[in-house]
């Protein structure tokens, strides 16, 4: 069993947006003022959308475009959790969960009793925040609610234009595969769900990456190959139609990728984190670092399975077209449009998922 992972890198290009807000703007002169999320590095300001926001958009895209039935959210007191049923709900499988609860079981004497269970699953899909490549200073713009009689109600919001980067990693072995041994983070299924999964055709086998303890080998429960492939491929395909972001009514922004790199690797290290850079006097210009991308492709060639697919939307960073075309000379790189890059990568994935 190869420990394969999809490594993805994307660039977004947005204008006059506020993708992820941070509550009241305490530095504003307006009572009704909303701040956007930003962070500082080396004294410069960068806007961002949280990793949690990106995951929310991703889930919504899978529900709308692929008919995923999302796992219901259960609220108890001050906590909330999903159903934690990755057999039935694909989003529990791909996005992970933690649930502390109880369930009824039947003991050896045929009596029903309640037992405490805690199940957790580290998400096979990991992603960064989406952050501006170059330094950005959001602008506070004044607006007003003036449809009623009398004085208008003023408010303000922060807006920005930016090229933004994000990266993700999808563990191809973990999707549809669940551990069930007594170690924090590795009890993915309750005993009841484990039995249900096997009854529905899942297989149970020894975990090749974990040594046996107490004479008992660590076990994995795996769904059928077609279900696992479908969940992986739809997760990647959803990037074509992903939508989201705050203030879409007045500040609609397109959050589909305008540049994407997709590769399958045999390691967990994400190689594409520094293939863009900021230049200019105040680091205000975003640039694609094609020299750095080529360096990474050569350095990590031995850990890359199959081809690397690079997609770019026409009209975005067109000055780099020739340099990106030249990467094809490496022999394992394809450069094409965004959707075709996703489609071709998914065709390759179908042969890589065991």
Residue pairs with C-beta under 8 A, 6 or more apart in sequence:
1 173
1 208
1 354
2 173
2 266
2 305
2 354
3 173
3 209
3 266
3 267
4 172
4 173
4 264
4 265
4 266
4 305
4 352
4 353
5 169
5 170
5 171
5 172
5 264
5 265
5 266
5 267
5 268
6 168
6 169
6 170
6 172
6 232
6 236
6 262
6 263
6 264
6 349
7 167
7 168
7 169
7 261
7 262
7 263
7 264
7 265
7 270
7 271
7 272
8 167
8 168
8 169
8 170
8 236
8 239
8 260
8 261
8 262
8 263
9 165
9 166
9 167
9 260
9 261
9 270
9 272
9 273
9 275
10 165
10 166
10 167
10 168
10 239
10 257
10 259
10 260
10 261
11 133
11 163
11 164
11 165
11 257
11 258
11 259
11 260
11 276
11 288
11 316
11 317
12 130
12 163
12 164
12 165
12 166
12 254
12 255
12 256
12 257
12 258
13 163
13 164
13 254
13 258
13 316
14 161
14 162
14 164
14 253
14 254
14 255
15 161
15 253
16 159
16 160
16 161
16 251
16 253
17 159
17 160
17 161
17 245
17 247
17 251
17 253
18 34
18 36
18 138
18 157
18 158
18 159
18 160
18 245
18 246
18 247
18 251
19 36
19 47
19 49
19 53
19 130
19 244
19 245
19 246
19 253
19 255
20 36
20 37
20 48
20 49
20 50
20 53
20 245
20 246
21 34
21 35
21 36
21 37
21 157
21 246
21 247
22 34
22 35
22 36
22 37
22 38
23 34
23 35
24 33
24 34
24 35
25 33
25 34
25 35
25 140
25 156
25 158
26 35
27 35
28 35
28 140
28 156
30 142
30 154
30 155
30 156
32 153
32 154
32 155
32 156
33 140
33 155
33 156
33 157
34 155
34 156
34 157
34 158
35 138
35 158
36 47
36 138
36 157
36 158
36 159
36 160
37 47
37 48
37 49
37 50
38 45
38 46
38 47
38 48
38 136
38 138
39 45
39 46
39 48
39 131
40 46
44 135
44 282
44 283
45 135
45 136
45 137
45 138
46 131
46 132
46 135
46 136
47 131
47 132
47 136
47 138
47 160
47 162
47 164
48 129
48 130
48 131
48 132
48 164
49 129
49 130
49 131
49 164
49 245
50 129
51 127
51 128
51 129
51 130
53 130
53 244
53 245
54 127
54 129
54 130
54 166
54 244
55 95
55 125
55 127
56 244
57 242
57 243
57 244
57 245
57 255
58 125
58 127
58 235
58 238
58 242
59 68
59 70
59 91
59 95
60 243
60 244
61 238
61 239
61 241
61 242
61 243
62 68
62 90
62 91
62 234
62 235
62 238
63 69
63 70
64 241
65 237
65 238
65 241
66 234
66 237
66 238
68 89
68 90
68 91
68 234
69 88
69 89
69 90
70 89
70 91
71 82
71 83
71 84
71 85
71 88
71 89
71 91
71 92
71 97
72 82
72 83
73 80
73 81
73 82
74 80
74 81
74 82
74 83
79 100
81 97
81 98
81 99
81 100
81 101
82 89
82 91
82 92
82 97
82 99
83 89
83 92
83 99
84 92
84 97
84 98
84 99
84 101
84 119
84 121
85 92
85 193
86 92
86 93
86 97
86 121
86 176
86 178
86 188
86 189
87 189
87 193
87 196
87 197
87 200
87 202
87 223
90 231
90 234
92 121
93 121
93 124
93 175
93 176
93 231
94 123
94 124
94 125
94 170
94 175
94 231
94 235
95 123
95 125
96 120
96 121
96 122
96 123
96 124
96 125
97 119
97 120
97 121
98 118
98 119
98 120
98 121
99 117
99 118
99 119
99 120
100 116
100 117
100 118
101 116
101 117
101 118
102 114
102 115
102 116
102 117
103 114
103 115
103 117
103 190
103 192
104 112
104 113
104 114
104 115
105 112
105 113
105 115
105 191
105 192
106 112
106 113
107 113
117 190
118 187
119 187
119 188
119 189
119 190
119 193
120 184
120 185
120 186
120 187
120 188
121 178
121 185
121 188
122 174
122 185
124 170
124 171
124 174
124 175
125 168
125 169
125 170
125 171
125 235
126 168
126 169
126 170
126 171
127 166
127 167
127 168
127 169
128 166
128 167
128 168
129 166
130 164
130 165
130 166
130 255
131 164
131 165
131 166
132 160
132 162
132 163
132 164
132 165
132 286
133 162
133 163
133 164
133 165
133 276
133 277
133 278
133 286
133 287
134 162
134 163
134 278
134 279
134 280
134 283
134 284
134 285
134 286
135 278
135 282
135 283
135 284
136 160
136 161
136 162
136 284
137 160
138 158
138 159
138 160
139 158
139 159
139 160
140 156
140 157
140 158
141 156
141 157
141 158
141 159
142 154
142 155
142 156
143 154
143 155
143 156
143 157
143 250
144 152
144 153
144 154
144 155
145 152
145 153
145 155
146 152
146 153
157 247
157 251
159 251
162 286
163 276
163 286
165 276
167 270
167 272
167 273
169 268
169 270
170 232
170 235
170 236
172 232
172 264
172 349
172 352
172 353
175 228
175 231
175 232
175 235
176 222
176 223
176 227
176 228
176 231
177 220
177 221
177 222
177 223
177 228
178 188
178 189
178 194
178 197
178 220
178 221
178 222
179 186
179 187
179 188
179 207
179 210
179 218
179 219
179 220
179 221
180 186
180 187
180 188
180 189
180 194
180 219
180 220
180 221
181 187
181 207
181 210
181 213
181 218
181 219
188 221
189 197
189 221
194 204
194 221
197 221
197 223
198 204
198 221
201 223
201 224
202 221
202 222
202 223
202 224
203 221
203 222
204 219
204 220
204 221
204 222
205 219
205 220
205 222
206 212
206 217
206 218
206 219
206 220
207 217
207 218
207 219
207 220
210 218
211 218
212 218
222 228
225 353
225 354
228 353
229 349
229 350
229 353
232 349
232 353
233 346
233 349
233 350
236 262
236 342
236 345
236 346
236 349
237 342
237 346
239 256
239 257
239 260
239 342
240 256
240 338
240 339
240 342
241 256
242 255
242 256
243 255
243 256
244 255
245 251
245 253
245 255
256 338
257 311
257 313
257 338
258 312
258 313
258 316
258 317
258 338
259 288
259 310
259 311
259 312
259 313
259 316
259 317
259 338
260 309
260 310
260 311
260 312
260 338
260 341
260 342
261 272
261 275
261 293
261 308
261 309
261 310
262 308
262 309
262 310
262 311
262 341
262 342
262 345
263 271
263 272
263 304
263 308
263 309
264 304
264 305
264 306
264 348
264 349
264 352
265 271
265 300
265 303
265 304
265 305
266 303
266 304
266 305
267 303
269 303
271 296
271 299
271 300
271 303
272 293
272 296
274 289
274 292
274 296
275 288
275 289
275 290
275 292
275 293
275 296
276 286
276 287
276 288
276 289
277 286
277 287
277 289
277 292
278 284
278 285
278 286
278 287
279 285
279 287
288 317
288 320
290 320
290 323
290 324
290 327
293 327
294 327
294 330
297 304
297 308
297 327
297 330
297 332
297 333
298 330
301 330
301 332
304 332
305 352
306 332
306 348
306 351
306 352
307 332
307 333
307 334
307 344
307 348
308 332
308 333
308 334
309 333
309 334
309 336
309 341
309 342
309 344
309 345
309 348
310 324
310 327
310 333
310 334
310 335
310 336
310 341
311 335
311 336
311 337
311 338
311 339
311 340
311 341
311 342
312 320
312 321
312 324
312 335
312 337
312 338
313 337
313 338
314 337
324 335
325 335
327 333
327 335
328 334
328 335
334 341
334 344
336 344
